[in-house]
Each structure stands twice: as structure tokens, then as C-alpha cells.
Amino acid sequence: MVLYKVKVATGPFLKAGTTDSISVTLVGTCGESPKQLLDHIGKDFAPGAVDEYKVPCKADLGELLLLRLHKERYSFFPKDSWYCSHLTVTAPDGQWYRFPCYQWIEGYCSLELRQGRTVCHDTLPLLLEHRKQELRARQRSYRGNGETEAQDPGAQPSRGSKALAGPTSPTPSSEFVTEHWREDWFFGYQYLNGVNPVMLRRCCRLPENFPVTSDMVAPVLGPGRCLHEEANVSPQGGRVYLADYQILEEAPINRLNGVCQHVAAPLCLLWLSPLGNLLPLAIQLSQTPGPDSPIFLPSDSEWDWLTAKTWVRNSEFLIHENNTHFLCTHLLAEAFSLSTLRHLPLCHPLYKLLIPHTRYTLQVNTIARATLLNSEGLVDKTTSIGRAGLLYLMRTGLQRLNYSTLCLPDSLQERGVLSLPHYYYRDDGMKIWKAIECFVSDIVTYYYPNDTSVQEDSELQAWVWEIFTQAFLGRESSGTYTPSPLWDSSPKLIKFLTMIIFNCSAQHAAVNSGQRHLGHYPDQHFTEECPGRSVVAFQRRLAEISQEIRARNKTLALPYAYLDPPLIENSVSI
């Protein structure tokens, strides 16, 4: 007779415990144990508890491969949900095994867990079959057409959405905005460090449908400056930028309280002054110039100019909320999450790397669909384009979306904004991108020593192929496939994973700003020492970035804190 010691850790959340009956079966290379009830006198499996039990066996089981966790009815108590964090087993020879779980277990069922060692490929038939069964079960639960029969593995059972927050007290930032929102320099500043800091592009040549002349903007440029020379890309030029809202031109219009609303598709020209301020030069509120679409200028009357800027801000709101925020962070994160759940088993290194950044994604998106995006929901009742316009914007935006847009270094380069001063979104974002990239590189190179190991991982191939077909609609023009697939080498895989983590965390914080901060991994999916050291190094670098940001912000009248790492959520949870 030999004795195995089993420790069971229950999550520290409210109602994470259970009164159900819990049993385990240990499965090893030399056999399996009898089903053993885990029961002490008194309460077992309380929230935050770590309970220890003994599992007797007639003979040594060899190397432990699997642990079956059985959740069954106990007496007359009703069934309840249980959040099991992990189990550890100490064998008779002192060998220690860890079995990560980190999920809610609902109803009465049996769950097979494998030890926490990260494995890209299995050779034992038992583990190969377990791997296949795990993915088949997940693919039944998480279907690729937007339907699911299961919730986020780590999400608490839904108890309804939070109520809208009530009035809040003024803050230094809100008081600053109240004082300066009418001023041109602050209008320009919002393009750099507001909630939609990705609209601006360097303008080397004025669009034909935006006939702004040097005479029109001379009062802003000052004597001796020509608009076309200022727009010219040269050491002395390249100071003109454009925000183009063309995507709104054919957006459906909503009716509110029976009144037809209005939507503008503006063109807004801005200029970087010698003092380093980004100033609006001209605004046209439609894409078609003419008598019915005048060009508004800072030299116009105060209220005409303020009205034009307000219409631009209204268009900015529509694109920001529908595309920059919901489409490019929430919905893309959902595609990343579903593919991860459907194609990567719990023991896969990419599952362990990505699962913290998909936490609560399906739950929060489901709530958004049910309360904000449904027919006659909040979007329909409060916005000028309604639900039909929202769907149009997201559909059109997705058709135009490309891979480089989602990669911060590429996006900044393409938009020609690398040299703009006071662009704190860029400065902080690049530091975080590089920190994530370094962390991802450590993980990828540890588990994938060469390009061949990437190419031969069939689960990785299936994972990224579904992202290509679902998130990017299988479009080769998206840049995720041509001239060669993104998943055929370690460097490309590192960039792809960096893009996913950045957009699920830092980018979402920049355009939403908020629970579990970036770099915080409470669930210990990685059990090897090398990934553990990489996590610590990543956390250390994020702490350094935070110190740099806070030191800089002390010198600013309006601090930019959206990308301060402790304020960045790991995922798009809000």
C-alpha cells in the first residue's frame, strides 16, 4: 500500500467554494488509483482554502499523467459552481506534480486535468487522446460562428451587468478639460493623447476634395509660410497632418424620437506649429466640396469655428467607439480568444501565454451585445447612426483592416507620426510594445528552438489559420498571409503574439481606460523555471516604464496616464 498526498486549492473569489462532493482519480504510467472521495469533518473547499487529503493505492502508479476530478451531488444540497484553482500531488517517492485548473466547474461532471508541464507535442497514446478529446469538447462548446455553449473558463457565472456609474467628483484632468476644451491647441492635442490617438496621418499632398489654399490658412501659418511647403516632406517641412472621416460618408442615419439625425464625414487639416502645438487649420464637414460644404477656418466667427470642431468631435466619437474601441480591441480579442480556446490545449505554451489576455472577453462582449448593441438597445436609442450604422462602420472597417494597423511600430511608420512632439501615446506605447515583445520572445524561443518547430506544430497552425479566416475574413490583402504566412518562423510568430497581447491590453487601455493589470499573472499556468524568470523580468520592465511615465507626468499640466502599466488591464475586461 502506498499513499499519495493531494492538495486542492479553491479560488479566493466570492462564492468560489462548493458543497458538492469532490473525488479524484490519479492516472499514471503504471495504472490508476481507485476513485477517492475528498472529505474532512467540517467544511471543505471554502473560498481561498487549500485542503489536503490522502489517496491510498495498492501500488505505485509511476509517473502521474492525468488527474480526474469528479464533482457530484452531496446529500440534499443543491448543485453549485466551484472555482478550482489547482491541485498538487506528492507521490510516495517525494515527486511533486502540479495540475492547473483555473476554471469554474458547474453542475455534476468529471474533468480530466493533466500535469502543468508545458508540451507542444505528445507521444504517449493516452496523452495524445486526452489532448484530442479536450479540443473536441472545446470546439463543441465554442463554435466558430459566434455561438457558444460555454463561458470564459476563468469568468464567474454571469450575474448581470454593472449599472452605469453615477455622477463623479471633479478631477484635476476633468477641470483642465473644462477650462481648455474650446482652445485650438487642445483640439489638436486630443488627436495625440485623447481616447482615439490613431486617426492622424501626415499629409504630404492635400486631397483633391479638400481645396484648402495658403491664403485661407495664412493667419495661422504666419508670414513667410506656404501651406504646400509646410506639407512637403523635407527636413524643414512635413508639418501638416490630416484626419479623414470618409468612412462615415455612407453610414446609415438614425431617427431619435421620430427626428432624423445628422452625421458628418469631415476632413480636418492640422499643422504643427514651431512651438510644438498641433493646431487645426481647416475643416470641411463632408467629402464633397462646394457651396453646400464650405471650408471652416480659425478666422471665421468664434461660434462657426467651434461648431465645426464640435462636428468633428462627434464624428470622432462614432469612429472611436465603434471601430477603434469595439471592433479593433473587443471583437478582435474575441476572435483571438475563441481560436485559443478551440485549438490550443491547456498544456500548450501559447495557451498559457495568451489565456490571461483573453480573461472575461467572451463574457463582457456577450453583455455588450445584450445591452448596448441589441435592436432598440442603448446604441439605437442614443446615437445618430444607431445599430444599423454601427454594423455598417464595423463591417466597412473590418474590410479595410490590415495587420500593420494593429502593430504599433508599423502603424506609426505608415501614418508618418514618428517625429511628432508630445505624442505620449506613441512614446509610452512603444515602450510597452518592446517590453511585451521581449517577454514573448523569451517564451517562444524557449519552446520553439527553430523555425521548423513552429511549422510542425499543427495546433499552432490551426489556431492562427482560424484567426486569419475569422478575424481577417481570409483576406490576403490584410497582410496576415502574403508574401508568406505569419506562422512559418519564430520571428513572425513573436510579432504576431506581441500584436495580440498589445491590442488585448495596452491598446484597449489607451482607447478605453481601467482590473487585473498588465504583467499580473495570478494563475500559474507555466510551471517551468525559465518562463517564470521571463514573467519576473517582464514585470520588472513594466515597473520601470511606470516610473518613467510618472516622472514625466509630474512635469505636464495634463498628465497622460492611460498607458501607465498598473492602469492597463491584461484583457479587454471592463
C-alpha positions in Angstrom: 0.0 0.0 0.0 1.3 3.4 -1.0 0.0 6.9 -0.1 -0.4 10.0 -2.3 -0.9 13.4 -0.8 -3.3 15.7 -2.7 -3.8 19.4 -2.1 -6.8 21.2 -3.6 -6.8 25.0 -3.9 -10.1 26.8 -4.2 -10.3 30.2 -5.8 -10.4 33.2 -3.4 -13.5 34.7 -5.0 -16.9 35.3 -3.6 -19.0 32.1 -3.9 -16.0 30.2 -5.3 -16.5 27.3 -2.8 -18.8 24.3 -3.2 -20.9 22.0 -1.0 -20.8 19.3 -3.7 -19.0 16.0 -3.3 -15.5 16.1 -4.8 -13.5 13.0 -5.7 -10.2 12.3 -7.6 -8.7 9.6 -9.6 -4.9 9.6 -10.3 -3.7 8.2 -13.6 -0.1 7.2 -14.1 2.1 5.3 -16.5 1.6 2.1 -14.4 -2.1 2.3 -13.7 -4.7 4.4 -11.9 -6.0 4.8 -8.4 -9.4 4.0 -7.2 -11.8 6.9 -7.1 -11.2 8.6 -3.8 -13.6 10.9 -2.0 -12.0 14.1 -0.6 -13.8 14.7 2.6 -12.8 16.0 6.1 -15.0 16.7 9.1 -16.4 20.1 8.6 -16.4 22.4 5.6 -14.3 21.5 2.6 -13.5 23.7 -0.4 -14.2 27.1 1.1 -13.2 30.2 -0.9 -9.4 30.7 -0.7 -8.8 27.4 1.1 -6.1 24.8 0.3 -7.3 21.4 1.6 -5.0 18.4 1.9 -6.1 14.8 1.5 -4.6 11.3 1.2 -5.2 8.9 -1.6 -4.2 5.3 -0.9 -3.2 3.0 -3.7 -2.2 -0.7 -3.8 0.9 0.0 -5.9 2.9 2.9 -7.2 1.3 4.5 -10.3 4.5 5.5 -12.0 4.8 9.0 -13.4 1.5 10.8 -13.0 -0.1 11.9 -16.3 -3.7 12.8 -15.5 -5.9 13.7 -12.6 -9.7 13.1 -12.9 -11.7 15.5 -10.8 -15.3 14.3 -10.1 -18.0 16.8 -8.9 -21.2 15.0 -7.7 -24.2 15.7 -5.6 -23.8 15.8 -1.8 -26.8 14.8 0.3 -29.8 17.2 -0.2 -27.7 20.2 -1.0 -28.4 21.9 -4.4 -25.7 21.9 -7.0 -23.5 24.9 -7.2 -20.5 26.3 -9.1 -16.9 25.7 -7.9 -13.8 27.6 -8.9 -10.9 25.2 -8.7 -7.5 26.9 -8.9 -5.2 23.9 -9.0 -4.3 20.6 -7.4 -0.9 19.4 -6.3 0.1 15.7 -5.7 3.1 14.4 -3.8 4.0 10.8 -4.8 5.3 8.3 -2.3 8.8 8.9 -3.6 8.5 12.6 -3.0 8.0 13.5 -6.6 5.7 16.6 -6.8 3.1 17.2 -9.5 1.0 20.3 -10.2 -2.3 20.1 -12.1 -3.6 23.6 -13.1 -7.3 24.0 -13.4 -8.2 27.7 -13.1 -11.8 27.4 -14.1 -15.4 27.3 -12.9 -16.9 23.8 -12.7 -20.7 23.9 -12.9 -23.1 21.1 -12.3 -22.2 17.5 -11.8 -19.4 16.3 -14.1 -15.9 14.8 -14.3 -12.9 16.8 -15.6 -9.6 15.4 -16.7 -6.6 17.6 -15.9 -3.0 16.9 -17.0 0.1 18.0 -15.1 1.3 21.5 -15.6 4.4 20.7 -17.7 4.1 22.7 -21.0 4.1 20.4 -24.0 3.9 21.3 -27.7 3.8 17.7 -28.9 2.8 14.4 -27.1 4.0 10.9 -27.9 2.2 8.8 -25.3 -1.1 7.5 -26.7 -3.0 8.3 -23.5 -2.0 12.0 -23.6 -2.5 12.2 -27.3 -6.0 11.0 -26.9 -6.6 13.3 -23.9 -5.3 16.3 -26.0 -7.7 15.5 -28.9 -10.7 15.0 -26.6 -10.0 18.3 -24.8 -10.0 20.2 -28.1 -13.1 18.3 -29.5 -15.0 19.2 -26.4 -13.9 22.9 -26.6 -14.8 23.1 -30.2 -18.3 21.8 -29.4 -18.7 24.4 -26.7 -17.0 27.4 -28.5 -18.3 27.3 -32.1 -16.6 29.5 -34.7 -19.8 31.2 -35.9 -20.0 33.5 -32.8 -22.2 31.0 -30.8 -21.0 29.4 -27.6 -22.4 26.9 -25.1 -19.8 27.8 -22.5 -18.5 30.8 -20.8 -15.0 32.1 -20.3 -13.0 29.4 -18.4 -11.9 31.9 -15.8 -15.1 34.0 -15.8 -17.5 34.0 -12.9 -21.1 32.9 -13.8 -22.9 35.9 -15.1 -25.0 37.8 -12.6 -25.9 40.7 -14.8 -24.0 43.7 -16.0 -22.9 46.5 -13.8 -25.2 49.6 -13.5 -24.0 52.7 -15.3 -21.9 54.7 -12.9 -23.5 57.7 -11.3 -22.1 61.3 -11.1 -18.4 61.5 -10.1 -16.5 64.2 -8.4 -14.3 66.6 -10.5 -10.7 65.6 -11.0 -7.7 67.7 -12.0 -8.0 66.3 -15.5 -11.7 67.0 -15.9 -11.2 70.5 -14.6 -8.4 71.0 -17.0 -10.6 69.8 -19.9 -13.5 72.1 -18.8 -11.2 75.0 -18.9 -9.4 74.4 -22.2 -11.8 72.3 -24.5 -12.6 75.3 -26.7 -9.0 76.1 -27.5 -7.4 75.0 -30.8 -4.2 73.7 -29.3 -6.2 71.3 -27.0 -8.3 70.2 -30.0 -5.1 69.2 -31.7 -3.7 67.6 -28.5 -6.6 65.2 -28.3 -5.5 63.7 -31.6 -2.3 62.7 -29.9 -3.3 61.8 -26.4 -7.1 61.5 -26.4 -9.1 58.3 -26.5 -8.6 57.9 -30.2 -4.9 58.6 -30.8 -4.7 56.7 -34.1 -6.6 58.9 -36.6 -3.9 61.3 -37.6 -1.7 60.9 -40.7 1.0 63.1 -42.2 -0.4 64.9 -45.2 2.2 65.3 -48.0 -0.3 66.3 -50.6 -3.8 67.9 -50.0 -6.7 65.7 -51.1 -8.4 66.9 -54.3 -11.7 67.0 -52.5 -10.3 69.3 -49.8 -9.4 72.5 -51.7 -7.6 74.4 -48.9 -5.4 77.3 -50.1 -2.4 79.0 -48.5 -4.4 82.3 -48.4 -7.1 80.6 -46.3 -4.7 79.5 -43.6 -2.2 82.3 -43.7 -3.5 83.9 -40.5 -2.5 80.7 -38.6 0.7 79.9 -40.5 2.0 83.5 -40.2 4.2 85.5 -42.7 6.6 83.7 -45.0 5.0 80.3 -44.7 3.2 78.4 -47.6 0.8 75.6 -46.9 2.3 73.4 -49.7 5.8 73.9 -48.4 4.8 73.1 -44.9 3.2 69.9 -46.1 6.3 68.9 -48.2 8.2 66.0 -46.6 11.7 67.5 -46.0 13.8 68.4 -43.0 12.1 71.8 -42.9 8.6 70.6 -43.9 6.3 67.7 -43.2 4.4 69.7 -40.6 0.8 69.2 -42.0 -1.5 66.3 -40.9 -4.9 65.1 -41.9 -7.8 63.4 -40.1 -10.1 61.9 -42.7 -13.6 60.6 -41.6 -14.5 59.3 -45.1 -15.8 56.0 -43.6 -18.9 57.9 -42.3 -19.9 59.2 -45.7 -22.4 56.4 -46.5 -23.2 55.5 -42.9 -27.0 54.9 -42.2 -28.7 57.7 -40.3 -30.8 57.0 -37.2 -34.0 58.6 -36.1 -34.4 59.6 -32.4 -37.8 60.4 -31.1 -39.0 60.5 -34.6 -36.5 63.1 -35.7 -33.9 62.3 -38.4 -30.4 62.8 -37.1 -27.3 64.1 -39.0 -23.8 62.7 -39.4 -20.8 64.5 -40.8 -17.9 62.9 -42.7 -15.3 65.6 -42.2 -11.8 66.3 -43.4 -9.7 68.1 -40.8 -6.3 69.6 -41.6 -3.8 70.3 -38.8 -0.4 72.0 -38.6 2.5 71.5 -36.2 3.5 75.0 -35.1 7.1 76.0 -34.3 6.1 76.0 -30.6 5.2 72.3 -30.9 1.4 72.7 -30.8 -0.8 70.8 -33.2 -3.3 73.4 -34.5 -6.4 72.9 -36.7 -6.1 74.8 -39.9 -9.3 74.0 -41.8 -12.4 71.8 -41.5 -14.8 70.6 -44.2 -17.7 68.7 -42.9 -18.3 66.5 -45.9 -16.3 64.7 -48.5 -17.7 66.8 -51.4 -16.6 70.4 -51.6 -18.9 73.1 -52.9 -21.3 75.8 -51.8 -23.2 73.5 -49.6 -20.0 72.3 -47.9 -17.8 75.3 -47.0 -14.4 75.1 -45.5 -14.4 76.4 -41.9 -11.3 78.3 -40.7 -10.0 79.6 -37.4 -10.5 83.1 -38.8 -14.3 82.5 -39.0 -16.6 83.7 -36.2 -16.0 82.1 -32.9 -19.2 80.1 -32.9 -18.9 78.9 -36.6 -15.4 77.6 -35.9 -16.4 76.0 -32.6 -19.5 74.4 -34.2 -17.2 72.9 -37.0 -14.8 71.5 -34.4 -17.8 70.0 -32.4 -19.0 68.2 -35.5 -15.5 66.7 -36.0 -15.5 65.6 -32.4 -19.0 63.9 -33.0 -17.5 62.0 -35.9 -14.5 61.2 -33.9 -16.8 59.7 -31.2 -18.6 57.4 -33.7 -15.4 56.0 -35.2 -13.7 55.7 -31.9 -16.4 53.8 -30.1 -17.5 51.6 -33.0 -14.2 50.8 -34.7 -11.1 51.8 -32.7 -12.6 50.6 -29.5 -15.2 47.9 -30.1 -14.0 46.4 -33.4 -10.2 46.6 -33.0 -10.0 45.6 -29.4 -13.2 43.8 -28.2 -14.2 41.9 -31.3 -10.7 41.1 -32.5 -9.9 39.9 -28.9 -13.0 37.7 -29.1 -11.6 36.1 -32.3 -8.3 35.6 -30.7 -10.0 34.1 -27.6 -12.2 31.7 -29.5 -9.3 30.4 -31.6 -7.2 29.9 -28.5 -10.0 28.0 -26.7 -10.8 25.9 -29.8 -7.3 25.0 -31.0 -4.8 25.1 -28.1 -5.0 22.6 -25.2 -4.3 23.8 -21.6 -0.7 22.3 -21.8 0.2 24.3 -24.9 2.7 27.1 -24.4 0.7 29.6 -26.4 -2.5 28.8 -24.4 -0.6 29.6 -21.2 0.8 32.7 -22.7 -2.4 34.1 -24.0 -5.1 33.0 -21.6 -4.6 35.9 -19.1 -5.2 38.3 -22.0 -8.5 36.7 -23.0 -9.9 36.7 -19.5 -13.6 37.7 -19.4 -13.5 38.7 -23.1 -16.4 36.5 -24.1 -18.4 37.4 -21.0 -18.0 41.2 -21.5 -18.8 41.0 -25.2 -21.9 38.9 -24.6 -23.1 41.6 -22.1 -22.3 44.3 -24.6 -24.4 42.6 -27.3 -27.3 42.1 -24.9 -27.4 45.6 -23.5 -25.7 48.0 -25.9 -25.8 46.5 -29.4 -29.1 44.8 -29.5 -32.1 46.1 -31.5 -33.6 49.0 -29.6 -30.6 48.9 -27.2 -28.6 51.8 -26.0 -26.8 52.4 -29.3 -30.1 52.5 -31.1 -31.6 54.9 -28.6 -28.8 57.4 -28.2 -26.5 57.7 -31.3 -27.0 59.4 -34.6 -26.2 56.3 -36.6 -28.0 53.7 -34.4 -27.4 50.0 -34.6 -27.6 49.9 -38.4 -24.8 52.5 -38.6 -22.7 50.7 -36.1 -22.9 47.5 -38.1 -22.0 49.4 -41.2 -19.0 51.0 -39.7 -17.7 47.8 -38.2 -18.3 45.9 -41.5 -16.5 48.5 -43.6 -13.7 48.9 -41.0 -13.1 45.2 -41.0 -12.9 45.1 -44.8 -10.2 47.8 -44.6 -8.4 46.4 -41.6 -4.8 45.2 -42.2 -2.2 43.6 -40.0 0.1 46.6 -39.9 -2.7 48.7 -38.4 -2.6 46.5 -35.4 1.2 46.5 -35.0 2.1 49.8 -33.3 5.6 50.3 -34.8 4.2 49.7 -38.3 1.2 51.9 -37.8 3.2 54.8 -36.5 5.6 54.5 -39.5 2.8 54.2 -42.1 0.9 57.2 -40.6 4.1 59.3 -40.6 3.9 60.4 -37.0 7.2 59.1 -35.6 8.6 62.6 -35.0 5.5 64.4 -33.6 6.3 66.0 -30.3 4.2 65.5 -27.2 2.8 62.2 -28.6 2.7 60.3 -25.3 0.5 57.5 -26.6 3.3 56.7 -29.1 6.1 57.1 -26.6 4.5 55.0 -23.8 3.0 52.5 -26.3 6.4 51.8 -27.9 8.0 51.1 -24.5 5.2 48.7 -23.7 5.3 47.1 -27.1 9.0 46.4 -26.8 8.6 45.0 -23.2 5.8 42.6 -24.4 7.9 41.7 -27.5 10.9 40.8 -25.3 8.8 38.7 -22.9 7.1 36.9 -25.9 10.5 36.3 -27.5 11.7 34.6 -24.3 8.7 32.3 -24.2 8.7 31.4 -27.9 12.4 30.8 -28.2 12.3 28.5 -25.1 9.6 26.3 -26.6 10.3 26.7 -30.3 14.1 26.5 -30.8 13.9 26.9 -34.6 11.5 27.7 -37.4 10.8 24.1 -38.2 9.4 23.6 -34.7 6.9 26.4 -35.4 6.0 25.0 -38.8 5.4 21.4 -37.4 3.1 22.5 -34.6 -0.3 21.5 -36.1 -2.2 23.1 -33.2 -0.4 26.4 -33.6 -1.1 26.2 -37.4 -4.9 25.6 -36.8 -5.0 28.4 -34.2 -3.5 31.1 -36.4 -5.4 29.9 -39.5 -8.7 30.4 -37.8 -7.6 33.9 -36.8 -6.8 34.6 -40.4 -10.1 33.3 -41.7 -12.3 34.7 -38.9 -10.7 37.9 -37.7 -9.3 38.9 -41.1 -12.0 37.2 -43.2 -9.4 35.2 -45.1 -8.3 38.4 -47.0 -4.8 38.1 -48.4 -4.9 41.9 -48.6 -4.9 42.1 -44.8 -1.2 41.3 -44.8 -1.5 38.3 -42.5 -0.8 35.8 -45.2 1.3 37.3 -48.1 4.0 37.2 -49.1 4.3 34.3 -46.7 2.3 33.1 -43.7 2.9 34.8 -40.4 3.3 31.4 -38.7 6.3 29.9 -40.6 9.1 31.3 -38.4 9.8 32.2 -34.8 10.3 36.0 -35.5 7.0 36.2 -37.3 5.2 34.3 -34.5 6.8 36.6 -31.9 5.5 39.7 -33.7 2.0 38.1 -34.1 1.8 37.2 -30.4 3.0 40.7 -29.4 0.3 42.2 -31.6 -2.4 40.1 -29.9 -1.2 40.8 -26.3 -0.7 44.5 -27.0 -4.2 45.0 -28.6 -5.9 43.0 -25.8 -4.2 45.0 -23.1 -2.4 48.3 -23.8 -4.3 49.3 -26.9 -7.6 48.7 -25.2 -6.4 50.7 -22.2 -5.4 53.6 -24.4 -8.8 53.8 -26.1 -11.0 52.8 -23.1 -9.2 53.1 -19.9 -9.2 50.8 -16.4 -8.8 45.2 -13.4 -6.0 42.9 -13.4 -3.1 45.0 -14.6 -0.7 44.1 -17.4 2.0 41.6 -16.4 0.0 40.3 -13.4 -0.4 36.5 -13.7 -2.3 35.2 -10.7 -2.9 31.8 -12.4 0.3 29.9 -12.6 -0.1 28.1 -15.9 3.7 28.0 -16.6 5.4 25.6 -14.1 8.9 25.6 -15.6 11.6 27.9 -14.2 12.6 29.6 -17.4 9.1 31.1 -18.2 8.8 32.0 -14.6 12.0 34.1 -14.8 10.7 35.7 -18.0 7.5 36.7 -16.2 9.5 38.3 -13.4 11.7 40.2 -15.9 8.6 41.4 -17.8 7.1 42.7 -14.6 10.3 44.4 -13.7 10.5 46.2 -17.0 6.8 47.3 -16.7 7.6 48.7 -13.3 10.5 50.7 -14.8 8.2 52.0 -17.5 5.7 53.1 -14.9 8.3 55.0 -13.0 9.4 56.8 -16.2 5.8 57.7 -17.1 5.0 59.0 -13.6 8.2 61.1 -13.5 7.3 62.7 -16.9 3.7 63.3 -15.9 4.8 65.4 -12.9 6.1 67.9 -15.5 2.8 68.0 -17.5 -0.2 70.3 -16.9 -2.4 67.4 -18.2 -0.7 64.0 -17.3 -1.1 61.2 -19.8 -1.6 58.0 -17.7 -3.7 55.8 -20.0 -0.6 53.6 -20.7 0.8 53.5 -17.2 1.3 49.7 -16.7 -0.6 49.4 -13.4 -3.6 51.0 -15.1 -3.6 48.7 -18.1 -5.8 45.7 -17.9 -4.5 42.3 -19.0 -7.5 41.9 -21.3 -10.5 43.8 -22.6 -12.4 43.2 -19.4 -14.0 46.5 -18.1 
